[in-house]
Amino acid sequence: MTSRSRLAPRDDVALMDGYHSPQVDVKVRLNTNEAPTPPPPSFTERLAEEVKRIEWHRYPDRAAGALRAAIASLHGVRADQVFVANGSNEVLQTLCLTYGGAGRHVAVFEPTYALHSHIARITGTGVAVGERNDDFTLDMDEVRRVLSDVSPAITFLCSPNNPTGLVETESTVRAVVDLAPGLVVVDEAYGQFAPWSALALVDDERALVVTRTYSKTWSMAAARLGYLVGPSWLVAELEKVVLPYHLDTFKQVAGVVALDYRAEMDARVASLVEERGRLTARLGELPLDVWPSGANFVLIRSRLVDGNVLWQQLLDRSVLVRNCASWPRLDGCLRITVGTPEEDDALLAALEEVLA
C-alpha cells in the first residue's frame, strides 16, 4: 500500500502558534477572566423551562431576531445595528473575513489582546503593529505612523485593554476614529467594568463598532455568545459572510433570558469592582508593580522573582494565573482575574509566601 504524506496547511498557517490558555486542575483558577460566580438559580430554572419549548428538529432562526431585538433594547439601538455570533471571537473573525483578507491589513497596538492579531492572520490579513507608551497608553504619533504606513482596513482598540486593564478615554477613541482610513473596532469584552463605553459613539455614519461578550459579566462563558453594535450597513455585510444558521437555538434563547437579569448582572459587576479595589490595594503592599485596571483582572510584575518562576510557584500552591511574560512588552508580567474574596485571599497568601 502506498503511503500518502499529510496535506500541508497554508504556508502562513504552518508558521503560526496556536492560542493557548492552560486548563489545569487547581483549587484557585484565576487565569481566564471568567466571572467567579454563576448566574442566579432563577436564570437556570427559567432557561430549563424555555429549552423544553425548543423544536429540536427545526433549524434555528437564521436572523436571531428575538436575541438581536433584546440586545438592541438593552443598548438603545435598532436590531439591524446588532450582529450576534458564537462568542466575541467569532464576531472578530467575521469582521476580518468581511473587511480583511489578502492585500489588506489590520492595525494593533501592543501590548493588547492576542487574538486580534491571531484571527487576522488566520483570515490571511496582514498585521501592522504599533507600540504603546511605557504606561500602556496610546501614543497618537505612533497611531498616525501606523495608519499612514499601511492604511489598515481595520484598526483594533481594546478598552479596557487586555491584558493591561487600561481604559481608553473617549477623546482617544474619537481621535482614532477621525484618523483611521477604515473600520475602528473597540473590543469591550470587559466594558461593563469600565467608567464609560464607546457604545455612545456608534451610529450609521461612523465606521465604528463595539464588540461585547456574555462570558464575563453575564456569567455565561460556557455559552460562547458575543455580539457587536455598529452601523446597519456593516451588519448587513457581515450577514453575507457568516455561515447559515451559525447560532443555535439554545444559545439564542439563553441570550434572551439572560437580559431579563440585568439587575443581578449590575450587582455582580459592582461587587467585582469593589473586590478589584481590595485586591489591588493588597497587591500594592507587596514587592510588585501593579497597574491600575478598569476590568475584572489586574496586571502585576514582581520586583524580586522572575515572572515564569513566580507563575510556577503559584501553580505549585494550586493557584493558576495567566503568565504574560512572553507577550509583547510584558516581560515578567502576570495577569490575575478578580475572583471571590476567598479565592483572592488564597492568591494573596500564596504570593506573600513566595515573595517572602
C-alpha positions as CSV (number, residue, x, y, z in Angstrom):
1,M,0.0,0.0,0.0
2,T,1.4,3.4,-1.0
3,S,1.8,5.8,1.9
4,R,0.4,9.3,1.5
5,S,2.1,12.3,3.0
6,R,0.0,14.6,5.1
7,L,-1.6,17.5,3.3
8,A,0.2,20.7,4.3
9,P,-1.7,23.7,5.5
10,R,-1.2,27.2,4.1
11,D,2.3,28.3,4.5
12,D,1.4,31.2,6.8
13,V,-0.8,28.8,9.0
14,A,2.1,26.3,9.3
15,L,4.2,29.0,10.8
16,M,1.6,30.1,13.4
17,D,1.5,29.2,17.1
18,G,-2.0,28.4,18.3
19,Y,-3.8,30.4,21.0
20,H,-3.2,28.7,24.4
21,S,-4.6,29.2,27.8
22,P,-3.7,26.4,30.2
23,Q,-6.5,24.4,31.7
24,V,-5.1,22.9,34.9
25,D,-6.9,21.3,37.8
26,V,-6.2,23.7,40.7
27,K,-8.1,24.9,43.8
28,V,-8.0,28.6,42.6
29,R,-8.3,29.3,38.9
30,L,-7.7,33.0,38.1
31,N,-6.3,32.9,34.6
32,T,-9.2,33.2,32.1
33,N,-11.2,36.3,33.4
34,E,-14.4,34.3,33.9
35,A,-17.0,35.5,36.3
36,P,-16.2,33.8,39.7
37,T,-19.9,33.1,40.4
38,P,-22.7,31.5,38.3
39,P,-25.9,33.2,37.2
40,P,-28.7,33.2,39.7
41,P,-30.6,29.9,40.2
42,S,-33.8,31.5,38.8
43,F,-32.0,32.0,35.5
44,T,-31.1,28.4,35.2
45,E,-34.6,27.3,36.2
46,R,-36.2,29.6,33.7
47,L,-33.8,28.6,30.9
48,A,-34.6,24.9,31.5
49,E,-38.3,25.7,31.0
50,E,-37.6,27.5,27.8
51,V,-35.4,24.7,26.5
52,K,-38.5,22.4,26.7
53,R,-40.1,24.5,24.1
54,I,-37.3,24.2,21.5
55,E,-38.3,22.4,18.3
56,W,-35.1,20.4,18.0
57,H,-35.9,19.1,14.6
58,R,-36.0,22.6,13.2
59,Y,-33.1,24.9,12.2
60,P,-32.7,28.0,14.4
61,D,-33.9,31.4,13.5
62,R,-31.2,32.4,11.0
63,A,-31.5,36.1,11.7
64,A,-31.6,35.6,15.5
65,G,-34.4,38.1,15.5
66,A,-35.5,37.9,19.1
67,L,-32.0,38.0,20.5
68,R,-30.9,40.9,18.4
69,A,-34.1,42.8,19.4
70,A,-33.4,42.1,23.1
71,I,-29.8,43.3,22.8
72,A,-30.9,46.4,20.8
73,S,-33.3,47.3,23.5
74,L,-30.6,46.9,26.2
75,H,-28.4,49.4,24.4
76,G,-31.0,51.7,22.9
77,V,-30.2,50.9,19.3
78,R,-32.0,49.2,16.4
79,A,-32.0,45.5,15.9
80,D,-30.4,46.0,12.4
81,Q,-27.4,47.5,14.2
82,V,-26.7,44.3,16.2
83,F,-24.8,41.2,15.0
84,V,-24.5,38.1,17.1
85,A,-22.2,35.1,17.0
86,N,-20.5,32.3,18.9
87,G,-18.5,34.4,21.3
88,S,-17.0,37.8,20.6
89,N,-14.1,36.0,18.9
90,E,-16.4,34.8,16.1
91,V,-17.6,38.4,15.8
92,L,-13.9,39.4,15.3
93,Q,-13.3,36.6,12.8
94,T,-16.4,37.6,10.8
95,L,-15.2,41.2,10.7
96,C,-11.8,40.1,9.4
97,L,-13.3,37.8,6.8
98,T,-15.5,40.6,5.6
99,Y,-13.1,43.5,5.6
100,G,-9.7,41.9,5.8
101,G,-8.0,39.3,3.5
102,A,-5.1,39.2,1.1
103,G,-3.6,42.6,0.4
104,R,-5.3,44.2,3.4
105,H,-4.1,45.0,7.0
106,V,-5.4,45.4,10.5
107,A,-3.6,47.7,13.0
108,V,-3.0,46.7,16.6
109,F,-1.1,48.5,19.4
110,E,0.9,46.2,21.7
111,P,0.5,45.0,24.3
112,T,-3.1,44.1,23.6
113,Y,-5.5,41.2,23.1
114,A,-3.5,38.5,21.3
115,L,-6.5,37.2,19.2
116,H,-6.8,40.5,17.3
117,S,-3.6,39.6,15.5
118,H,-4.1,35.9,15.5
119,I,-7.6,36.0,14.0
120,A,-6.4,38.5,11.4
121,R,-3.5,36.2,10.3
122,I,-5.8,33.2,10.1
123,T,-8.0,35.1,7.7
124,G,-5.0,36.0,5.5
125,T,-4.9,39.6,6.7
126,G,-1.7,41.4,7.3
127,V,-1.0,42.8,10.8
128,A,0.6,46.2,11.3
129,V,1.9,46.6,14.9
130,G,2.4,49.8,16.8
131,E,3.9,50.3,20.2
132,R,2.2,51.8,23.2
133,N,3.8,54.3,25.6
134,D,5.6,53.0,28.7
135,D,2.4,53.4,30.7
136,F,0.5,51.5,28.1
137,T,-1.5,54.5,26.9
138,L,-1.8,55.0,23.1
139,D,0.9,57.1,21.5
140,M,-1.0,59.2,19.0
141,D,2.1,59.9,16.9
142,E,2.6,56.1,16.7
143,V,-1.0,55.7,15.7
144,R,-0.6,58.2,12.9
145,R,2.6,56.4,11.7
146,V,0.9,53.0,11.6
147,L,-2.3,54.3,9.9
148,S,-0.2,56.2,7.4
149,D,2.1,53.3,6.6
150,V,-0.4,50.6,5.8
151,S,-3.9,52.3,5.6
152,P,-5.5,49.5,7.6
153,A,-8.9,48.2,6.7
154,I,-9.5,47.6,10.5
155,T,-7.9,49.3,13.5
156,F,-8.4,47.4,16.7
157,L,-8.7,49.1,20.1
158,C,-9.4,47.1,23.3
159,S,-11.0,49.0,26.2
160,P,-10.4,48.0,28.9
161,N,-7.3,46.7,27.3
162,N,-6.5,43.0,27.8
163,P,-4.1,42.3,29.5
164,T,-3.1,45.7,30.9
165,G,-6.6,46.8,32.2
166,L,-6.2,50.3,30.8
167,V,-9.4,52.1,29.7
168,E,-9.1,54.2,26.6
169,T,-10.5,57.7,27.0
170,E,-13.4,59.0,24.9
171,S,-11.1,61.6,23.4
172,T,-8.6,58.9,22.4
173,V,-11.3,56.8,20.7
174,R,-12.7,59.8,18.9
175,A,-9.2,60.8,17.7
176,V,-8.5,57.3,16.4
177,V,-11.9,57.2,14.6
178,D,-11.1,60.5,12.9
179,L,-7.7,59.3,11.8
180,A,-8.5,55.7,10.7
181,P,-9.0,55.2,7.0
182,G,-11.1,52.1,7.6
183,L,-13.2,50.5,10.3
184,V,-12.4,51.0,14.0
185,V,-13.3,48.1,16.3
186,V,-13.5,48.8,20.0
187,D,-13.3,45.5,21.8
188,E,-15.3,45.9,25.1
189,A,-15.2,42.4,26.4
190,Y,-14.8,44.0,29.8
191,G,-16.8,47.1,29.0
192,Q,-19.3,46.8,31.9
193,F,-16.4,47.2,34.4
194,A,-15.2,50.5,32.9
195,P,-16.4,54.0,33.7
196,W,-17.5,54.7,30.1
197,S,-18.3,52.9,26.8
198,A,-17.8,53.7,23.2
199,L,-21.3,52.4,22.5
200,A,-22.4,56.0,22.8
201,L,-20.4,56.9,19.7
202,V,-21.9,54.2,17.4
203,D,-24.2,55.4,14.7
204,D,-24.8,54.8,11.0
205,E,-22.4,57.5,9.9
206,R,-19.2,56.4,11.7
207,A,-17.2,53.3,10.6
208,L,-17.1,52.2,14.3
209,V,-18.2,49.0,16.0
210,V,-18.2,47.9,19.6
211,T,-17.9,44.2,20.5
212,R,-19.3,42.7,23.7
213,T,-19.5,39.2,25.2
214,Y,-21.8,37.3,27.6
215,S,-18.8,35.5,29.0
216,K,-17.7,37.9,31.7
217,T,-20.4,40.0,33.4
218,W,-23.3,37.7,32.4
219,S,-21.5,34.7,33.9
220,M,-22.1,32.8,30.6
221,A,-18.7,31.7,29.4
222,A,-20.0,28.2,28.8
223,A,-22.5,29.5,26.3
224,R,-19.9,31.2,24.0
225,L,-22.1,34.1,22.9
226,G,-21.0,37.5,21.7
227,Y,-22.2,40.4,19.7
228,L,-21.4,43.8,18.2
229,V,-23.2,47.1,17.9
230,G,-22.4,49.0,14.7
231,P,-23.8,50.7,11.6
232,S,-26.6,48.8,10.0
233,W,-24.8,48.8,6.6
234,L,-21.9,47.0,8.2
235,V,-24.1,44.4,9.9
236,A,-25.7,43.7,6.5
237,E,-22.3,42.9,5.1
238,L,-21.4,40.6,8.0
239,E,-24.6,38.6,7.4
240,K,-23.4,37.8,3.9
241,V,-20.2,36.2,5.3
242,V,-21.3,34.3,8.4
243,L,-22.3,30.7,7.9
244,P,-26.0,29.9,7.6
245,Y,-27.7,29.0,10.9
246,H,-24.4,29.6,12.7
247,L,-26.1,30.5,16.1
248,D,-28.0,27.6,17.6
249,T,-31.5,28.0,19.1
250,F,-30.4,27.1,22.6
251,K,-27.8,29.9,22.6
252,Q,-30.3,32.4,21.2
253,V,-32.8,31.5,23.9
254,A,-30.2,31.7,26.7
255,G,-29.1,35.1,25.5
256,V,-32.7,36.5,25.6
257,V,-33.4,35.1,29.0
258,A,-30.1,36.4,30.5
259,L,-31.1,40.0,29.6
260,D,-34.0,39.8,32.0
261,Y,-31.4,39.6,34.8
262,R,-29.9,43.0,34.3
263,A,-30.2,43.9,38.0
264,E,-28.3,40.8,39.0
265,M,-25.6,41.5,36.4
266,D,-25.2,45.1,37.6
267,A,-24.9,43.8,41.2
268,R,-22.3,41.3,40.2
269,V,-20.3,44.0,38.4
270,A,-20.4,46.3,41.4
271,S,-19.3,43.5,43.7
272,L,-16.3,42.6,41.4
273,V,-15.3,46.3,41.1
274,E,-15.3,46.6,44.9
275,E,-13.3,43.4,45.2
276,R,-10.9,44.6,42.5
277,G,-10.2,47.6,44.6
278,R,-9.5,45.5,47.7
279,L,-7.3,43.1,45.7
280,T,-5.3,45.9,44.0
281,A,-4.7,47.6,47.4
282,R,-3.4,44.4,48.9
283,L,-1.2,43.7,45.9
284,G,0.2,47.2,46.3
285,E,1.5,46.3,49.7
286,L,3.8,43.6,48.2
287,P,7.0,44.0,46.3
288,L,5.1,44.1,43.0
289,D,4.4,46.6,40.2
290,V,0.6,46.8,39.9
291,W,-1.1,48.6,37.0
292,P,-4.5,50.3,37.5
293,S,-7.3,48.3,35.9
294,G,-10.8,49.1,34.6
295,A,-11.5,45.4,34.0
296,N,-12.0,42.3,36.1
297,F,-8.3,41.5,36.2
298,V,-5.1,43.1,37.4
299,L,-1.7,43.1,35.8
300,I,1.3,42.7,38.1
301,R,5.1,42.2,37.9
302,S,7.3,41.0,40.7
303,R,10.4,43.1,41.7
304,L,12.0,40.1,43.3
305,V,11.2,36.9,41.3
306,D,11.2,36.1,37.6
307,G,7.7,36.0,36.2
308,N,7.9,32.4,34.9
309,V,9.3,31.3,38.3
310,L,6.5,33.2,40.2
311,W,3.8,31.7,37.9
312,Q,5.2,28.2,38.6
313,Q,5.5,28.7,42.4
314,L,1.9,29.9,42.5
315,L,0.8,26.9,40.5
316,D,2.7,24.7,43.0
317,R,0.4,26.2,45.6
318,S,-2.7,25.3,43.4
319,V,-3.2,28.9,42.3
320,L,-3.4,29.4,38.5
321,V,-3.0,32.9,37.0
322,R,-2.1,33.9,33.4
323,N,1.5,34.1,32.5
324,C,2.0,37.0,30.2
325,A,5.8,37.0,30.4
326,S,6.2,36.1,26.7
327,W,3.7,38.6,25.4
328,P,5.0,41.8,23.7
329,R,6.2,44.4,26.2
330,L,5.2,42.3,29.2
331,D,8.4,40.7,30.3
332,G,7.8,39.2,33.8
333,C,4.1,40.1,34.0
334,L,1.3,38.0,35.3
335,R,-2.5,38.7,34.9
336,I,-4.8,37.9,37.8
337,T,-8.5,37.5,37.4
338,V,-10.5,39.1,40.2
339,G,-12.1,36.1,42.0
340,T,-14.2,35.7,45.0
341,P,-12.8,37.1,48.3
342,E,-11.9,33.6,49.3
343,E,-10.1,32.9,46.1
344,D,-8.3,36.2,46.2
345,D,-7.2,35.7,49.8
346,A,-5.7,32.3,48.8
347,L,-3.8,34.0,46.0
348,L,-2.5,36.7,48.3
349,A,-1.4,34.2,50.9
350,A,0.5,32.3,48.2
351,L,2.1,35.5,46.9
352,E,3.1,36.5,50.4
353,E,4.7,33.1,50.9
354,V,6.6,33.1,47.7
355,L,7.8,36.7,47.9
356,A,8.8,36.4,51.5
